[in-house]
Structures are given as C-alpha cells and as structure tokens.
Amino acid sequence: MTIAYTSNLGLISITTGTESGLWGTYTNTNICSLIEQAISGYATQAIPDADTTVNITNGSTSAGRNAALKLTGALTQIRSLIVPTVQKLYYINNATTGGFAVTVRTASGTGVSVPNGKAMVVLADGTNVVEA
C-alpha cells in the first residue's frame, strides 16, 4: 500500500499507479465521509470537567474533523478543548452547565474563550486558535 494522508484533514492520498481496484473505495471515503464531515459535520462533544482533546484520525471519521461541535458537560471551572494543530475552522457552541467558559486552543498554542451559553466561529491557524 502506498497511501499518504493530507496534512490538515487526514484525507487519503493515493500514489499514482498504486492501489489497483481500491480507488473507488478511497474516493468514496474521502468525499462521502471525510470531506462531508469537515464541511458540515456536527457532533456533541462531552467536556467531563477536564481539559478535553479532539483529534483528526487519518483516513477515518473523527471528532476533530467536524465543522461544528456542541460542547456539553457540567463544569466547575474554565476548561480547554484542545483541537488539532492544523488549519481549520470550527463552529463551537458552549452548551455546558456551571457557567464557565471553554478555551478552544491547540496543544501548545494560544486560544479563544467561548463563554458559557454562547457560540463562536474560531480558526485554528496551524499554531494558535483565534476568533474568526
């Protein structure tokens, strides 16, 4: 197998002349699952009163690839949602209880505070997360 993955969304990238008979399967996965999730995917993401990481898994659906995330859970303090260090837009709805903000950031970058009960569009720029 000679499969590579794109750096931002983890899409399947097949080397020309390889994977005979599998191009249709890989193309369907990319278009019907992975790109669709990145453009219009909506998921509920629990924040279990702890900093929470979402990832983009190469070649398969994953929480961090979704375009929109509704954050739920009961918070007792400000928590972080740690997103992949790639270039990607996110629509974040902080629907947690407890009255605390959630900071959306990358593992080593700065982030944006999404107040409790509010929704924001944020941009992961490959290093930090900023308000879009």
C-alpha positions as CSV (number, residue, x, y, z in Angstrom):
1,M,0.0,0.0,0.0
2,T,1.2,3.4,-0.9
3,I,-1.2,5.7,0.9
4,A,-0.3,9.0,2.4
5,Y,-2.6,11.4,4.2
6,T,-3.2,15.2,3.7
7,S,-1.8,17.3,6.5
8,N,-4.9,19.3,7.5
9,L,-7.8,16.9,7.2
10,G,-6.1,13.5,7.1
11,L,-7.7,12.6,3.8
12,I,-6.5,9.6,1.9
13,S,-3.9,10.5,-0.8
14,I,-3.1,7.6,-3.1
15,T,0.2,7.5,-5.1
16,T,-0.5,7.3,-8.8
17,G,-0.3,3.8,-10.2
18,T,-1.0,2.0,-6.9
19,E,-4.0,0.6,-5.1
20,S,-5.5,-1.1,-8.1
21,G,-9.1,-1.8,-7.5
22,L,-9.3,0.4,-4.4
23,W,-9.5,3.9,-5.8
24,G,-13.3,3.9,-5.8
25,T,-13.4,2.9,-2.1
26,Y,-10.9,5.5,-1.1
27,T,-12.5,8.2,-3.2
28,N,-15.9,7.4,-1.6
29,T,-14.4,7.5,1.9
30,N,-12.8,10.9,1.2
31,I,-15.8,12.5,-0.4
32,C,-18.8,10.9,1.3
33,S,-17.4,10.7,4.8
34,L,-14.3,12.8,5.5
35,I,-14.9,15.9,3.4
36,E,-18.6,15.9,4.3
37,Q,-17.6,15.7,8.0
38,A,-15.1,18.6,7.6
39,I,-17.6,20.8,5.8
40,S,-20.9,20.1,7.6
41,G,-20.2,17.6,10.3
42,Y,-21.9,18.3,13.6
43,A,-21.2,16.4,16.8
44,T,-21.8,16.7,20.5
45,Q,-18.5,16.7,22.4
46,A,-18.6,16.0,26.2
47,I,-16.3,18.0,28.3
48,P,-16.1,15.9,31.5
49,D,-14.9,18.7,33.8
50,A,-11.4,18.3,32.5
51,D,-9.4,19.6,29.5
52,T,-10.5,17.5,26.5
53,T,-8.6,16.7,23.3
54,V,-10.2,16.0,19.9
55,N,-8.2,14.6,17.1
56,I,-8.3,14.1,13.3
57,T,-7.7,10.4,12.6
58,N,-6.1,9.7,9.2
59,G,-8.5,8.1,6.8
60,S,-11.5,7.8,9.1
61,T,-14.1,9.9,10.7
62,S,-13.1,11.6,14.0
63,A,-14.3,14.3,16.4
64,G,-11.7,16.9,15.5
65,R,-12.7,16.9,11.8
66,N,-16.2,18.1,12.4
67,A,-17.1,21.6,11.3
68,A,-19.3,22.2,14.4
69,L,-19.0,21.0,17.9
70,K,-21.7,21.4,20.7
71,L,-19.9,21.2,24.0
72,T,-21.8,19.5,26.9
73,G,-21.0,18.6,30.4
74,A,-21.1,20.1,33.9
75,L,-18.1,22.3,34.6
76,T,-16.7,23.5,37.9
77,Q,-14.0,25.8,36.4
78,I,-12.8,27.0,33.0
79,R,-11.7,24.1,30.8
80,S,-9.9,23.7,27.5
81,L,-11.0,22.0,24.3
82,I,-7.7,21.1,22.6
83,V,-8.0,20.9,18.8
84,P,-5.5,19.6,16.2
85,T,-2.6,21.9,15.3
86,V,-3.8,22.3,11.7
87,Q,-5.5,25.0,9.7
88,K,-9.3,24.6,10.2
89,L,-12.4,26.5,11.0
90,Y,-14.7,25.4,13.9
91,Y,-18.1,26.5,15.0
92,I,-18.2,26.0,18.7
93,N,-21.3,26.0,20.8
94,N,-20.6,26.1,24.6
95,A,-23.7,24.3,25.9
96,T,-22.0,23.2,29.2
97,T,-23.6,23.9,32.5
98,G,-21.9,25.5,35.5
99,G,-21.5,29.0,34.0
100,F,-17.8,28.5,32.8
101,A,-16.2,29.3,29.5
102,V,-14.3,26.8,27.5
103,T,-11.0,27.9,25.9
104,V,-10.5,26.4,22.4
105,R,-6.8,26.0,21.8
106,T,-4.1,23.8,20.2
107,A,-1.9,21.7,22.4
108,S,0.9,24.3,22.6
109,G,-0.7,27.4,21.3
110,T,-3.0,30.2,22.5
111,G,-6.7,30.0,22.3
112,V,-10.1,31.7,22.3
113,S,-12.5,31.7,25.3
114,V,-16.0,30.7,24.3
115,P,-18.4,32.0,27.1
116,N,-21.0,29.6,28.6
117,G,-24.2,29.7,26.6
118,K,-22.5,31.3,23.5
119,A,-21.5,30.0,20.1
120,M,-18.5,31.3,18.2
121,V,-16.6,30.6,15.0
122,V,-12.9,30.1,15.6
123,L,-9.9,29.4,13.4
124,A,-7.1,27.1,14.1
125,D,-4.3,28.6,12.1
126,G,-1.8,25.8,12.4
127,T,-0.3,27.2,15.7
128,N,-3.0,29.0,17.7
129,V,-6.8,29.4,17.7
130,V,-8.1,32.8,17.0
131,E,-11.6,34.3,16.7
132,A,-12.7,34.1,13.1
